[in-house]
């Protein structure tokens, strides 16, 4: 599985297009994502406003050829997407608070 943290307002706008990532591609050139281990390493960035974020759980099996694993530093590889992701590849959406309780 691949995980993407997104704020609720952005998700509400982007899901209407049946895809997501527009704002991140525009800002960064790609969509930030992570594996489970990587998510736990970056999750504290979002906990101050935990109620404003969702975790999108993405089935990467349909997207393998579109995932680019890139280094954040020499020890961490993060999956990035350079094109929009169709929402049909999202298998679960939960709040960040719910995710942290698992």
Secondary structure, DSSP 4 states (H G I P E B T S, - for coil): -EEEEEEHHHHHHHGGGTEE-HHHHHHHSSEE-B-HHHHHHHGGGTGGGGGGEEEEEE-GGGTGGGEEEEEEETTEEEEEESS-EEGGGEEEEEEHHHHHH-
